[in-house]
């Protein structure tokens, strides 16, 4: 089983408890408690998260790509100088951080779950409209059995289908589309291929106006297992949506704030007060998946004291709205 990072360990190490070897103050949401963990805990990586689903157990390109981006990105982040208000290596650092932002938004379980929800919602909506009864299913048994199985699950499925009649197959497909027992989404390989498109996102992020929010002494930004997220003023929400705002705590003292609608390739710095930092930390907590990390245990306990962990949403749900012949699917 290969380890695939959803958050880089060297990024998390910036939040380590002073005087320790990469120990972290972690609030585990499902357990509703603060624990001492480390940068390599499984909260921040997954088994075989970005690999080809085949029997050869080959390595797959996306994890190799993320390692390159992580190395260059964390170096650029560490080089941000809040006193001189500049990136140490200038334009090259800006390129590396743009890639880092695009990667971190894309590779988390939260983004993967929302992508699957969107695919499932659109697939079910249009297929239910097209397949109003089993006799409208046009997927022949012979065509299905021509498929070359890639794993044991597919081999078992084909074996079962080979013993069914065409009518039974049509009924099964109809029930799967109109019921809720079968999940629809991308395979691991499909999600992995999405990582290979981050250069397109990074180019657009590079061209936007960046605001580095700086925490005052005595407080700091927290981070999470989904540290890069967006907040929108409309139903259009996403990394590049002109209606959204991107938040990404780069370090305990810096949170990157980007409005995609503002394109100037410039950087600005703004020092916040403690109350403003607390407000952003609350956003980071509410947009996390399973955990948040803080430099200071007392700050973490205060932040999570009244958190409604039982109703915490790990990802946004998909809403469907219709206007004439037009259908909109949005995550909200």
HUMO-V249175 format. One record per backbone hydrogen bond with DSSP energy under -1.0 kcal/mol. NH is the residue of the N-H (numbers start at 1). CO is the residue of the C=O. If there is no record, write none. Layout:
nh:NH co:CO
nh:NH co:CO
//
This chain:
nh:4 co:46
nh:6 co:44
nh:7 co:44
nh:12 co:8
nh:13 co:9
nh:14 co:11
nh:15 co:12
nh:16 co:13
nh:17 co:23
nh:20 co:17
nh:22 co:20
nh:24 co:37
nh:26 co:35
nh:27 co:292
nh:28 co:33
nh:29 co:290
nh:32 co:28
nh:33 co:28
nh:35 co:26
nh:37 co:24
nh:39 co:22
nh:41 co:38
nh:44 co:41
nh:45 co:42
nh:46 co:4
nh:48 co:2
nh:54 co:52
nh:65 co:61
nh:66 co:62
nh:67 co:63
nh:68 co:64
nh:69 co:65
nh:70 co:66
nh:71 co:67
nh:72 co:68
nh:73 co:69
nh:74 co:70
nh:75 co:71
nh:76 co:72
nh:77 co:73
nh:78 co:74
nh:80 co:77
nh:81 co:86
nh:85 co:81
nh:86 co:81
nh:88 co:79
nh:90 co:87
nh:92 co:89
nh:94 co:90
nh:95 co:91
nh:96 co:92
nh:97 co:93
nh:98 co:94
nh:99 co:95
nh:100 co:96
nh:101 co:97
nh:102 co:98
nh:103 co:99
nh:104 co:100
nh:105 co:101
nh:106 co:102
nh:107 co:103
nh:112 co:108
nh:113 co:109
nh:114 co:110
nh:115 co:111
nh:116 co:112
nh:117 co:113
nh:118 co:114
nh:119 co:115
nh:120 co:116
nh:121 co:117
nh:122 co:118
nh:123 co:119
nh:124 co:120
nh:125 co:121
nh:126 co:122
nh:127 co:123
nh:128 co:124
nh:129 co:125
nh:130 co:126
nh:131 co:127
nh:136 co:133
nh:137 co:134
nh:144 co:140
nh:145 co:141
nh:147 co:144
nh:155 co:151
nh:156 co:152
nh:157 co:153
nh:158 co:154
nh:159 co:155
nh:160 co:156
nh:161 co:157
nh:162 co:158
nh:163 co:160
nh:164 co:161
nh:169 co:165
nh:170 co:166
nh:171 co:167
nh:172 co:168
nh:173 co:169
nh:174 co:170
nh:175 co:171
nh:176 co:172
nh:177 co:173
nh:178 co:174
nh:179 co:175
nh:191 co:187
nh:192 co:188
nh:193 co:189
nh:195 co:192
nh:197 co:194
nh:198 co:195
nh:200 co:197
nh:202 co:198
nh:203 co:199
nh:204 co:200
nh:205 co:201
nh:206 co:202
nh:207 co:203
nh:208 co:205
nh:209 co:262
nh:210 co:266
nh:211 co:257
nh:212 co:268
nh:213 co:255
nh:214 co:270
nh:215 co:253
nh:219 co:216
nh:221 co:252
nh:223 co:293
nh:225 co:291
nh:229 co:247
nh:231 co:245
nh:233 co:243
nh:244 co:241
nh:245 co:231
nh:246 co:258
nh:247 co:229
nh:248 co:256
nh:251 co:254
nh:254 co:251
nh:255 co:213
nh:256 co:248
nh:257 co:211
nh:258 co:246
nh:262 co:259
nh:265 co:207
nh:268 co:210
nh:270 co:212
nh:272 co:214
nh:277 co:273
nh:278 co:274
nh:279 co:275
nh:280 co:276
nh:281 co:277
nh:282 co:278
nh:283 co:279
nh:284 co:280
nh:285 co:281
nh:286 co:282
nh:287 co:283
nh:288 co:285
nh:292 co:27
nh:293 co:223
nh:294 co:25
nh:300 co:296
nh:301 co:297
nh:302 co:298
nh:303 co:299
nh:304 co:300
nh:307 co:304
nh:309 co:307
nh:319 co:330
nh:321 co:328
nh:323 co:326
nh:326 co:323
nh:328 co:321
nh:330 co:319
nh:332 co:317
//
